[in-house]
Amino acid sequence: MATEQPLPRRERRPSTSAPIVDIQGSVVPAGISRPKHKRTFTGFGAQEIKSIEASIPEPQREAWIKHQVSGFKDKDGFEQEVVRHVETTLARSMFNCDESAAYSACSLAFRDRLILEWNRTQQRQTFADSKRLYYLSLEFLMGRALDNAMLNIGKKDVAKAGLAELGFRIEDVIEEEHDAALGNGGLGRLAACFLDSLASLNFPAWGYGLRYRYGIFKQEIIGGYQVEVPDYWLDFNPWEFPRHDVTVDIGFYGHVHKDMDESGKTVTHWEPREVVKAVAFDMPIPGYATPSTNNLRLWSSKAASGEFDFQKFNNGDYESSVADQQRAETISAVLYPNDNLERGKELRLKQQYFWVAASLYDIVRRFKKSRRAWKEFPEQVAVQLNDTHPTLAIVELQRILIDLEGLEWDEAWNIVVNTFGYTNHTVLPEALEKWSVSLFQHLLPRHLQIIYDINLFFLQSVERRFPNDRDLLRRVSIIEESQPKMVRMAFLAIVGSHKVNGVAELHSDLIKTTIFKDFVTVFGPDKFTNVTNGITPRRWLHQANPRLSELIASKTGGHDFLTDLTLLNKIELYVNDKEFRKQWAEIKHANKVRLAQHIKASTGVTVNPSALFDVQVKRIHEYKRQQLNIFGVIHRYLTLKAMTPEERQKQLPRVSIFGGKAAPGYWMAKQIIHLINNVGSVVNKDKDIGDLLKVIFVEDYNVSKAEMIIPASDISEHISTAGTEASGTSNMKFVLNGGLIIGTCDGANIEITREIGENNIFLFGNLAEDVEDLRHAHTYGSHTVDPDLAKVFEAIEKGMFGDTHDFAGMISAVRDHGDYYLISDDFRSYIETHALVDEAYRNQEEWITKCITSVARMGFFSSDRCINEYAEGIWNIEPLHADKSADGVRADLEL
């Protein structure tokens, strides 16, 4: 609960020995008055800024503007800032300044510069008072901030030269930064790309998320197994700003009662039993080559009663003296706490409500400062729900409007629906969140009442339109009449939003024809739309692959392609240019050498950079089918072992590279990781095979490792069962960096194929429209395992790769339990397509042609294009450009 008033604090008892004096009268000389600056939770409103600006005397304004910080502009200015921060902020000197201290000082120098643009951007947006977007995502997989800030500000060369003069390599300094552990997979990375594009395109927007103290976890591989340990990424984070004055009290549990107000209207009151304090932490999000710097606000949880109960401590109850604080901090401790236990489920739901309630309190406060009528709320505020995790925001806004602001139900609901948009990211039933009614009743009793009311009014409207279809009511009800009863969050998100979008053309068609087809019947097709995902070329080309970015810039007339990715098409004119092709191949080889060095340093395995690098890096999940990949690797290994030495000499060397985390409670995914590592430990030591096959698992895969792996890829695997991957964005990153794809006709692979041409992608496997028929045949007909796959299973069961019992479940899922993800059905096609990859890679001239052509045709897959589509079709927001004619506060105030 976000209460309108903070809870009353216990008054401190006055000392009995101190005199009580009632002082009256002025404490300043007569005739002197000074405006008192009182900070509100979210700063000043536009009108307040005007009046305060007018009230500040001219000499004070001139003095302020005269001494405003401007940030470094050249190498000497940068060096001065770095040395100042080393000596004063870090209290070090040139005698004990190591790479870690250099990173800290360098980050602070760039941060200082960003803050100036950040403040001006917020002032500009507040003063313009235009519609603003709020992007709610449980994950923001930001990656390293320093390199991104250097490139977006356009001062990386300055920093490189300055650091060199001070005795440091810029690469070593950048390596010191921990990745922000605010996400896990594509959902979080998409959110990060969107924030980059929103700032680069000058849209007024804020991101809202949770400040996870330990991220999801840091992955270690011990004895072939994934082991989860805390990720202490917040030990030093110069990119966040604690806002201890921006706090919100959030309630849980308790009871609900109704009263009559003075006018005789029934008013509902929720009295929570437990209150937790949300504290804001802000991170600047710089745009590329623009002064716009937007904000990402993350909430951290604290005990509302304070960190420490002195009375309990003094009474000897030491553990419970900090119990409130420990219980509160668990809310923002870990991303996706294991929900295999009921307490884990409660913590997840608590986490989601805590975050959306704090965010909405912030958003509503900001709107109320404008003193507009409530009906104008959707004209000023757009909220996008990134998947089902923030769906409680719909219920919370309705609660705020009817319980706290006194609006009538219909008026409030109209505001809610016109405010929210919902992005669906999956068609997998298990990923469409459902929470038990009993858990809701216990944790959020008032919200459950509102959900039931929303459902009642919705079902009444459906019944009026479809009076003879009782089964339709059951199918679309937000409350699932199961044992136990469940709240279907995806259905609530659809009912409470004015637009629902999928993230690839196939996915958007699937949600309309499968999981949400009844809602298309109810609402009509116009409520459902498609926005195919994209990636930011600033990070995924310019930052991750700087040499390739510079080569492209040399042929496209500069770096404009980083803000208009369609300009990549110019490089297709050079596809037959010998010098261009030579440089292209050299850059790819250098990227592979860099990755090979990392593999050697981290795993001890030596890989040949001239081999084909075959990469699958993403979240470990059965539907993404890393098990199909490793079964294919085992098949390749068995085939090589069966050859004579002469036959082996004719084979193409390959390095199979895996990376990704399995959810702590996902047993099967963790066994897939175990099998990959066990296969690697056997294959990598086999002297008969040598360099012909290596199997590598990259530990603790994250954005920074992706920036090294993706540019080194020759072929990348996007092999989900057709119809299960909503879009995928790593497929776009690999192709943008000059790698080719082997994949199924799923997600964005289909649109990538349409853009780059069928000759430049290796597709295999069954189509989405055939999947259900195949699954039905497996269950009710005969199901035989592919003969070559059966040989793979036989090798595993003979103990070739360790204890056979470890992998029995993985084999049984295919052989005995219906093969839900169609591993056997697609295995033959998969192996044959890999043979085509080998054949194509042998012809390096043709391969390079495919790579260059593919990159040239990737212009559609920019997150800038996505954001423009969202802005026009869903959010109805306009960009707000900076006035570059003046500098400082006055320039912003005079806009």
N, C-alpha and C positions, 0 to 999 in steps of 0.2 A: 504494500500500500504506500502511495506517496501522499502523506498527509499535508493538508493545506498549511497548518501551523506546526512548528517544531514542538516536540514533547517538552513539557515544563521541566526545568532542571531543579534539583533539590537546592533550596536556598542555603547558603553557607551561614552557619550560626555566628553572630558577632562575638568578638572576644569580650569577656566580662570586665576586663581591666582597661579597655580602651574607652576614652570619652566619646560620647555620641554628639557630634556637632552638626547643626543644620546651617550650612553656609549659604548665604543668599547674596545676590548682587553680582555685578559684572566682575570678571577676572582679567579683562583687557582694558586698555585705555579707552575712554569715551570716543565715539566717532569712528572707531575702526570696526569694520565688518568684513568677514571673509567667507566666501561660499564654502560650506562643508561638503566635502566629496564623500558620499556614502555609496559604497559598492553594493550592487545588487547581485543576485545569484548568477546572472548571465550578462552583466555589464549594463550599460545605459541604452535606452531606446533612442530612436532618431530625434524625437523632439527634445529629450533631455540633453542630448549632445549639443543641440543648437543653443539652448538656454545657458548651459554651462560654459560653452565656448564664448558666448556673448558677455558672460559675467566676469571673465578673467581679464584683469587690466592689461592694457597693451604692453607695458614694459615687461610684465611677467611672461606674456606670450612670446615676445621677442627674445627674451633671455632663454626661454625653453627651446625655441626653435633653433637659436644660435648654437646651443650645446647638444642638440640631438645627435645620437650615435648614427653613423652612416654605414658602418661595416666596411671591411677591407675591399679595395678595388683592384689592387695589383699585387705583384709578388712581395714587394717590401711590406705592404700593409698586411698581407697574410702572415708573413714571418713575424712581424711585430705582434700580431694577435696570438700566434702560437706561443711565442716566448712569454708574453704576458700571462697567458693561462697556465703555462708550465710553472712560472715563478710565483704567481699570486693565487690562482685557483687551486693548483695541485700542491703548492708549497714545495716544489722541486727546483733543480737547477740543471745546467747542461752536464753536470758531472753524474747525475743519476736519473737522466731522462731516457728511459728505454722505449721500445716500440709501443708498449701499453700506454705509457704517459703521452707519447707522441699522438697516438690515436685519440686519447681523451682531449688533448689540447686542440688538435685539428678539428675534432667534432664540435668542440665548443666554439671555435672560430666560425665555422660554417653555421652552427646553430644560432649564434648571435646575429648573423646576417639574415637568416631565415625569420627570426623573431620579428624583425622590423617589417618585412613584407607580410608576415602573418598578422600582426596587429593592424596594419593598414587595410589588409583584405577584410578583416572582421569589421573594422570601422566602415569601410566602403559598403559592405553588404548590409550592415545595420542601417546606415544612412539612406541607402537606396530603398530599403524596406520592401524588397520584391519577394516573390515566392521563393522559398528555399526547400531543398531536398534534404531529407534525413534518411540515411541508409543504415538499416539495422541488420547487423550480421554477427552471429556468434563467433565467427572466425575472421581475422584479418591477417593473412600470411604475408607480412610486409617485406621480409628479407632485410638485408643490411641497408641502413639509412644513409651512411656517410657517402658511399660511392654514388648513390642515387641523388643526394643533395648536390654533390660536386657537378654531376652531369646536368641536372636540371637547371642549376644556377649558371652553368657554363664556365666554371672556374677550375675544372680538373687539371688543366695544363698549368695554371697558376700554382695550384697546390702541389703538383708533381715537382715543379721547379723549386718551389719554396722548401719543401721537405728535403729535397736533394741537397740544397745548400745547408740545411740544418743537420744533415747526416743520416737521412732516412730514405728508404725506398717506399714509394707510395703503396706498392702492392703489399709490403709487409705491414704497413699501418692499417690498410683496409682489412687485412686478415684478422686483426685483433678484435674486430667487432663480433659480438654474439648475434645470431639471428633472433629477432623478436619472436618469442614462442607464443604467438597469438592465434595459431591455426594449425591445420594438419594437411588438408588436401586441396583439391581444385576449388572448392567452395570458398575457402579463405583467400586463395590466390586470386580468384576472380574479383573478390571484393577489393583487394589491394590494387589490382589493375584499374578497377572502376574509380577508386579514389584518385589515382594518378591522372586518369583521363578527365575527371570532373574538374580538377584543379587546372590541368593544362588547357582545357576548353573554357575556363573562367566561369563555370557554373557555381552559384552559391549553394554549397552543400556541406553537410557534416556527416561523418560516420559515427556510429555509436556501437560500442562493444564492451567486452569484459577484459579487465587487466589481470590475466592469469599469472599468478605468481610463479608457477612451475610449468606453464605450457601444457601440452598433452603429456609428454615425458621425453626424456633423452633416451634414445635407443642404444643399447650396447648388445653386441653379439658375443655370447659366452658359451663355448661348447656347441656352437651351431644354433643356439636358441636365442630368441629375443628376450632381453631382460630390460625392464623399465626402471629408470632411475630419475630423480627430479632434475629438471632443467633449470639451473640457477642463472637464468638469463638477465635477471634484474640486478645483479651485483653492481654493475655500473651502467646506467642508461641515460646518457645526456640528452636523449631525444624526447623525454617526457617532462611535463611540468605539473607538479602536484597542485591542485586547486583546493586547498584545505578549507577555503571559504565557500566552496560549492559542494554542499552536502545535502542529501535527501534521506529522510527516514522512511524505510520500507518495512511494511508489516506482514506478518504471517500468522496463521492459525486464528484463534479467537472465536468470536461469535457475532451474529448479525441480529439487530433488533430494529423495529420500526416505530417512528413517532409521528405525531401530527405537528406541522409548523403553525405559525400564527394565522395563515390563510386557510387552514384546514386541509392542506395537502399532505399526503403521506410521504415521509422522508425516511430513507433507509440509512442506518449507521452500521459501519463495520468497526468493531473494537478488537484489534489484533492482540494476541497474547505475547508475541515476540516481535521486537523491533530491531532492525539492523540498519546501520548507517552506510549509505553509499557515498564514497568520496571520489571526486572527478580527477582524472589525470588526462592532460591534453598532449597530443602529438601533432606537430606541424606537418602538413602534407604539401610539399612544393609542386607547383606546376612546371612543365618544361618550357623554358624560354618565355616565361610570363611572370609578372610579379605576383600573380594570384597564389596564395598559400592557404589552403583550406585546413580544417581541423578534424582530427579524429579524437573523440572523447571516449575514454575507457573508464569503467567504474570499478573501484576496489571496495571490498566489504570490510567494515569495522563494527565492533560492538557499539550500540547506541549508548550503553551505560558507561562506556569508557574501557580502557584496556585492562584495568586492574581494580579489584575490589579490596580496598585497604582493610575493611573490617574483617573480612574472611581471612585475609593473610595474617592479621594480628591475632586472630583466634586460632591460628595454627592450621587452618584449612587451605594449605598452599596450592593444591591442585585446582580446587574450584575457584580460587581467587582470579584465575585467568581463563576459566572455562568459557565464559561468555564471549571473550575475544577469540578464543580458538574456534568455537562453534561458528561465529560470524565469519571468520577468515576462510573457512572451508568453502564458502560460496564462490569466492573468486580465486581459489587455489589452483584448480586443475581444469583443463578443457576436457569435456566429456568424461566425468567421473564414471567408473564402471557401474553399470545399472543392472548387473546380474542379480543384485540383492535389492530388496524393497527400499532399504535406506539409500541406496544409490539412485533409485528412481526418484525418491523424494528430493534428494540433493539436486538432481538435474532440473526438476521442475522449479525448485526454489531458485536455482541459478537463472533460469529463463525469466521468471517473474521479476526477480531483483533487478536484472538488467533493463527490461523494457519499462518497468515502473519508474526507475530513476531517469531513463531517457525521456519518457513522456512528460514527467514532471518538468524537466528542463525545457522541452519543446513548448509545453503549455505556458510556462512562465514567460518565455520569450514572446509568444503570441500575445499574451495579456498586456504586455507593456505597450503594445500598439493601440490599445483601447478600441479595437475594432469589435464589431458585433460577432457573435459566435458563428453565425451563418457564413462569415467570410473565412473561417478557419481553413477549409480546403483550397481557398484561393491564395493562401499564404503558406500553406504547409503541404508537402507531399512526403509520405513515408513509404519506403519500399521495404518489404519483408523478404530477406534473402533466405528462402526456404521456410520450413514450418517453425523453426526454433523461436522466432519472435512473434508468433501468432497471438500470444496473450496480450500484445499491445492493443489489439482490436477490442478486447474485453476491458482492458484497463482504461482506454480512452472513453468508452461508453460509461464506465463507472464514474470517471472524473466528471463527465458532462451531466449525468443525471443525479448522482449522489452529492457531489461537491459544488457544482455550478447551477444546479436546479433546473436544467432543461427538461422539456418533455421528451418521452422516449423516442417518438418518431422523428423529432427534430434532431436529437442527438445521433440517432442511428444514421440518418441521412448524411450528417457531417462525417461520421466514422467511415462509411462506405466510400465516400468521395475523397477521403484522405489517403486510404491505403491502396497499394498495389502489392501483388504477391507473385514472386518468382518461384516456380516449381523446379526442382533439380533432379527429380527421380521418378521412375515408374515402379520401383521396387516396393512391394507392399510393406516390407519390414522397415523401410526408411520413412514411411509416412507416419509421423508420430501419433501415438495414441496414449492417453493417460487414463487410469481408472477413475471412475466417478468418486469412489471412496477416498482416493488420494486427494483429489480436488476438494472434497468436502472437508477433509482434515486440514489441508494446508491453506486453501484459498476459498473459504465458504461463500463469501459474497460473489466471487467471480463465477462459481458454479451456478448460483442463482441466475446471474446475468446470462450465462451460456444457455441455461434452460429456457430463459425468456427469448433469447435470440432464436433458438431452435423452434420454439412454439410459434413465434410470428412468421418465421420462414416457412415452416410446414403448413401453417394456415394459408399462406399465399400460394403454396404449391397445390394444396388441396382445392382451392378455388379454381385454379386453372386446369387441374387434372382430377376432377372429382371422382372418377371411377378407377383410379390407379392407386390402390392402397399400397401395393408393393413398392411403387416409386417412393412413397413417403419413407418407408423403411430403408430403402437404399440410399437416400440423400440425407437422412437424419444425421445431425452432428453427434447425437448420442447413439452409439451402437448398442443395440439391445442384446448384448452377449452376457456371458457369465465370467468375470464380472462385467458390469456395464462400463463402456469406455467412451471417452471424449475424443472424437476424430479431428485432430488439429488441422489437417489439410482441408477438410470440409468447412471448418470454421473460417479458415483463411480465404476460401473461395467466396463464402457467403458475405464476409465482411470487407471485401475489396471490390473496387470498381473495374480492375483489370487483373487478369491472370495470364502470365506468360511462361512459355517453355523456352528452352535455351538452344534449340537447334530445330530445323524444320521437321525432321523425323520425330523428334521428341514431342514437339508441339502437336503434331498430328496424332501421336500415340495417346497423349493424355486426353485428347478430345474423343478418341474412339475406344479407349479402354477404361482407365481408372476414373475419369471424370465425365464419361459420356452422358450420364444422367443430368449433370449440371449444364451441359450444352443444351439438352432438351428444356431445362427449366429456364435458363437465362438467355439462351440463344448464342450463336457462335461469336457475336461481336465482343463479348466479354473476354474471350480467349484470343491471345495473339502470340506471335513468335518474335523473340529477339535473339538471334544466334550469337553465342558468346564470342568474345574477342580478347586479345592480349595487348598490353602496351609495348610498342616497339622500342620505347625508350629503355626499358629494363631488359627486354628479351632479345634485343639485337644490339643496340648501342652500348649498353652496359655489359651484357653477357659476352658479346663477341665484337669487341671494339675494332679489331682489324678488318673484319668483314664489313662492319658499318662504314668504315673509312673507304674501303674499296668501292662499295655501292655509292657512297657520296661522290666519289671521283667520277662516276659515270652518270649520275643523275643531276649534277649541277649543284651539289651542296646537300645539307642535312634536312631539307624541307620534307623529305620522305618520312621523317620521324613524326611529323604532325599531319601528313597526308600520305598514308601508306600506299595509296594507289600509284604514286609516282615510281614505285618499284618496277612497274612494267617497262621502264626505260632500259633496264639492264638486259632485257631479252634481246635487244638490238646487238648486244655484245656476246651472244651465246657462242658465236664462232670465232671470236677474237682470241688469237693464240696467247697473247700476253695476259689478257684478262683471265682466261681459263687457267693459265699457269699460276697466277697469283691466288686464284680461288682454291686450287688444289693445295698450294703451300699453306694457306691459312687453315684449311681443314686438317692437314697433317700436323701442324703446330698445335692445334687444339687437342688432337689425339695424343700427342707427346705429353702435353700438360696433364691430361687425365691419367695417362699411363704412369706418370711420376707420382701422382696422388695415390693411385692404386698400390704402387710399390711401397710407398711410405706408410699407408694405412693398413694394408693386408699382408705385405711381404711377398705378394705374387708379382712376377714379372710378366707383362703382356707386351705383345708386338704391335706397335702403332700402325704397322702396315696391314694388319689383319682387319677384317670387317668388324666394326664395333656395332653389336646388336644390343639395343638398350630397352629395358622396360622399367621405368621408375615412376611409381605412383603408390597411392594407398594400397595396402595388401587386402584384397577382398576376392571372394570366390567368383563374383560376377566379372571382375576385371581379368580373371583367368591367368594369373601367374602360374597356376598349376599346369595349364596347357603348355605354357612356355617351357617350364622345367621338364615336363614329360617329353617335349620335342627335343630338348637338349640331351636328355638321356638316350633318346632314339638316335640322335646324331653320334653320341659317344659309342653306343653299341655297334652302329654301322661302321665307324672308324676302326673299332677293335677287331671287327670281322674281316677287315681288309688286309691284304699283303702290304709290306712296307713300300713296295713299288706303287701300289694303288694309292696309298696314303699320300705319297709325294705329289700326286695330281690334284689333291683336294684343296679347297680354299680355306685358309686359316680364319678362325672366328673367335671373338671374345664376347661372351654373353654376360651382360651387366644388368643386375637387378638392384632395386633400392625401394624403400618404402617402409612404413610402420603398420603394424597390425594393432587394432584396438585391444587393450589389455584383456578384455573378456571374450575375445573372438578366437576360440581354440583352433578352429580349422585354419584360419589365416596364419596363426603362429606356427602351425605345423608345416604350412607351405614354406615359410621362411626357413624352418629347420631342414626341410628337404633340399632347398636350394643350397644351403651352406654345406650340407653333407655331400651332395653331388660335387660341389666345388672342391671339397677337401680330397675327394677321390680323383677327380679328373685332373686337377692342377698338379698332382704329384705323379701322374702316369707318364713315364718316360717314353712309352710307345707312341703316345699322342703328341707330346711336346707342345709346340705352339699352335697345333691344328685346332685345339679347343681349350679355352679357359672359361671358368665360371666364377664371376665376382659378385659378391653382395656388398653394396656400399652402405656402411653403417650410418645410422642417424641421418637419413636423407632429409634435406631441407632446401630452402630457396638458394642459398649460397652454393650448395653442392650442385643444384640443378643448373646454375649459371655456368658451372664448369663442365658438367656432363653433356648437356644439350648441344653445345657447339661442336662436341667431339663425336656425335652420333653419325653413323652411316645409315643405319636402318633403326627405326624405333617401332615398338610393338604396342598397338592399340586394338586389343583383340577380345574385347568384351563380347559376351553373348549378344547377338543382334537384338536390339530393342531394350537393352538394360542400361546403357550409358547415355545419360541425357545429352551431353554434348562432348565434354572433354575439352581441355584447353592446352594440355601438354602436346597434343598432336599438332596444334598450330605453332607452338614454340619450336618443335623439332624441324618442321618444314621451313619456317622462317629462317632457321640457321643452316639451311642447306643439307638437311638430312631427309631421307625418304621414309615412307611409312609402309609397314605391313599391318593390315587391319581388316576388321569385319565391316560390313555395311551397317554401321551404327553411329549414332550421335553425329558430330560434325564431320566425321570421315566422309560422309556422303557429299556434303557441301564442299569440302576440300577437293574431293575427286572432281566435282563439277567445275571448280575454278582452275585446278592445275592440269586436268586431263587424265584420262584413265591410264595412259601410257606411263605416267609418272608416280603411280601408287600401286601397291601390291595388295589387292583385295582377295579375300577368301571367305569360305564359310557359308552357312545357311542365312537366309534373309529373315527379317523380323516377322514377316507375315506367315512364315512356316514354323516358327518356334513353338507355338501352342499345339499345333498338330503333332509335332515330333514328341513333345512332352507327354501328350495324351497316348501316343503309340507306345512310349516307354512304359507307361503305367499300366495300360490295359492290353498291350500286345506283346510281341516278342522284342527283346532288347539284346543285341549282341555287340560286344565290344570290338572295335577295329582290331584286326590281327596284329598290326604293328604296335598299337597301344597295349595290347595284351602282353607282348614281349617286354615292354617297358615295365608293366606291373609285375611280370615274372621276375625280372631283375631286382626290383625293389624287394619283392617277397623272399628272394633268396638271400637277402642281407647284404647286397652289393654296396648299399649306401647307409648302413647302420641298422639299428634295431628295427626289425620288420613291423613290430607292433606300433611303432610311432606313426607309421603312415598307412595303417590299415583303414582308418576312417576315410582318408582321402581317396583310396582305391575303391572302398565300399560305396562311397557316394556316387561313383560313376558306374560301377559294375552291378550293385545290388539295390540301389535306392533311387532309380529313375534318371540318373544323370541330368539333373535339373538344368545345369549350365551347358549342356550339349558338348562336353569335352570329346567324347568318342565320335559323335556325329561330324564334328569339324576337324578331327585329327588328320584324316587323310588329306583333305584340302590344305590344311596348314603345312604339312610336311612337303607337299608338292609345290606350294607357293614359295617356301623357303628355298627349294631347289632352283626356282626361277630367280630368286634374289641372288643366289650364288652365281648363277650364269650371267646375270646382268652386271654384277660387280666385277667380274673378270674383264669386261669391256669397259675400262676406266674412261675412255673418251666419251662413250655413250652415257655412262653414269653421270659424269660431270654435266653433260648437256641436260639430263633429267633434273639434276639438282638446281642448276641456274634457272631453268625454265620454271620450276616449282616456286622458287623464291620470288621470281618476277611476277607471279600470278597470285601472290598472297595478300594483295592490297585490301581485300574485303574483310580480313580477320583482325581488324584493329579494334581495340576497346573504345577508341574515339568514335568509331561508327556506331557501336552499341549504345554509348551514352547519348549520342544525338538521336537515335531511335527511341530510347526511353524518354528523353526530354520532350520529344515531339508527340509521341503516341500515348504516353502514360502519365508523365509528371507535369507536363505543361509549364516548364520553367525556361527562362531565358538566360543566356550568359551575361555576366556583368563585367565589362572591361575596365581596366584601370585607366585613370587619367595620368598620362606620363608627362604632362606639361609642368608639373610642380612636384615638390617633394615635401615630406613631413606631414604633421598632423593637419595643418591648415589645408593642404591640398586635398586631403580626404574629407575635411569638413565642408569644403567649398564645392564638392562635386554636385 
